[in-house]
Amino acid sequence: MKIPMPETSDWKTSCGSWEGFCKTVRKSIANNLGSGIIKFNKMTTHQKIIELNKIWYDIISSECGHKDRDCHFRISTHYFYGSQVEYEVEHHGYILHDKEAEFGTLEEAEKYLINDVLKKGIIEEIDFYLEHYGDSNWDQHGRYNSQDLESLKQAVLEIAS
């Protein structure tokens, strides 16, 4: 169902456009009703990794680009003689540096990737931007203002929970 345009022009003054008004309303509903929390709790571990990787990519990307290997994360399965299986988490980037860890189950490897690599890395990057926000000696994030970064940080915490 399409929402009809309001008869007054107040939305245009405060939001710039009808699309801006709709975005503001959706964001307000999500913040006030916690729909993000409900959405994130229904995500599979695989979906959480994909969503966190998208956020990571957006956070580290700029107008100048980024180093490609910073956005690659891997969980490898190693089969040994007999029935032994090992899962290895790998990331060889410039920002998070090299991360390698081995686990006995896929679930343990995925939890490590979510909490100890992606969540931790995203939060560190966001905190860096927030710490230096407004400082003319540091580049500001081109896509996000300080309020957006705080909201994104909260979303990351909810996804990883």
GUPAKOL-617660 format. One record per residue (C-alpha): x, y negated, z; residue in one letter. Coordinates in steps of 0.05 Angstrom, whole numbers, padded with zeros to 5 digits, always signed. Example, Ala and Ser with C-alpha at 12.3 -4.5 7.8 and 13.67 -1.06 7.14 Angstrom:
+00246+00090+00156A;+00273+00021+00143S;
This chain:
+00000+00000+00000M;+00028-00068-00020K;+00025-00123+00032I;-00010-00185+00005P;+00028-00251+00006M;+00008-00297+00063P;-00034-00357+00047E;+00011-00405+00085T;+00082-00423+00064S;+00113-00414+00133D;+00147-00349+00113W;+00182-00384+00055K;+00210-00437+00101T;+00236-00388+00153S;+00257-00330+00108C;+00272-00360+00040G;+00229-00313+00000S;+00174-00261+00004W;+00227-00206+00002E;+00265-00240+00059G;+00200-00244+00099F;+00186-00170+00089C;+00258-00152+00108K;+00252-00194+00171T;+00186-00160+00190V;+00215-00090+00178R;+00277-00105+00218K;+00236-00133+00275S;+00191-00072+00277I;+00251-00025+00276A;+00286-00063+00332N;+00224-00069+00376N;+00195+00000+00366L;+00260+00038+00362G;+00244+00071+00296S;+00318+00077+00282G;+00327+00120+00343I;+00271+00167+00321I;+00299+00170+00251K;+00370+00185+00275F;+00348+00239+00323N;+00316+00278+00266K;+00380+00277+00225M;+00420+00341+00215T;+00494+00341+00231T;+00509+00340+00157H;+00463+00279+00147Q;+00496+00243+00205K;+00565+00253+00174I;+00541+00226+00107I;+00507+00165+00140E;+00568+00150+00183L;+00614+00156+00122N;+00570+00106+00085K;+00575+00057+00143I;+00651+00068+00147W;+00657+00054+00073Y;+00617-00011+00079D;+00656-00034+00139I;+00725-00024+00109I;+00708-00046+00038S;+00718-00118+00018S;+00719-00160-00044E;+00791-00138-00054C;+00771-00065-00049G;+00799-00011-00004H;+00848+00046-00007K;+00811+00106-00035D;+00838+00157+00014R;+00809+00118+00073D;+00739+00144+00054C;+00755+00218+00048H;+00741+00266+00105F;+00746+00341+00100R;+00725+00402+00139I;+00760+00464+00111S;+00744+00536+00126T;+00804+00582+00135H;+00794+00657+00133Y;+00848+00701+00165F;+00860+00776+00166Y;+00803+00812+00199G;+00746+00769+00223S;+00781+00706+00248Q;+00755+00641+00218V;+00781+00571+00233E;+00752+00503+00214Y;+00800+00446+00203E;+00780+00372+00203V;+00826+00328+00161E;+00831+00255+00145H;+00893+00223+00115H;+00878+00149+00112G;+00914+00084+00123Y;+00866+00053+00173I;+00851+00113+00218L;+00917+00145+00200H;+00923+00220+00197D;+00873+00262+00235K;+00878+00337+00237E;+00844+00384+00286A;+00825+00458+00285E;+00763+00490+00315F;+00733+00559+00324G;+00664+00539+00299T;+00636+00493+00245L;+00592+00458+00296E;+00653+00439+00338E;+00688+00412+00276A;+00627+00371+00255E;+00619+00342+00325K;+00693+00322+00325Y;+00686+00289+00257L;+00624+00251+00280I;+00647+00229+00349N;+00722+00227+00350D;+00736+00205+00278V;+00678+00168+00246L;+00642+00138+00306K;+00707+00119+00341K;+00737+00089+00277G;+00674+00049+00259I;+00668+00022+00330I;+00741+00001+00330E;+00734-00035+00264E;+00669-00070+00285I;+00701-00090+00352D;+00761-00118+00313F;+00716-00160+00269Y;+00675-00184+00329L;+00737-00201+00369E;+00763-00245+00312H;+00696-00271+00287Y;+00700-00345+00274G;+00776-00347+00279D;+00802-00382+00217S;+00867-00343+00221N;+00831-00277+00206W;+00789-00257+00146D;+00716-00251+00163Q;+00675-00192+00139H;+00642-00212+00074G;+00579-00170+00083R;+00562-00178+00157Y;+00554-00234+00207N;+00566-00222+00281S;+00493-00203+00294Q;+00494-00153+00237D;+00557-00122+00264L;+00526-00114+00333E;+00464-00082+00302S;+00508-00036+00260L;+00548-00016+00322K;+00483+00003+00358Q;+00460+00044+00298A;+00527+00081+00297V;+00519+00098+00371L;+00448+00123+00359E;+00468+00165+00299I;+00525+00198+00336A;+00484+00212+00399S;
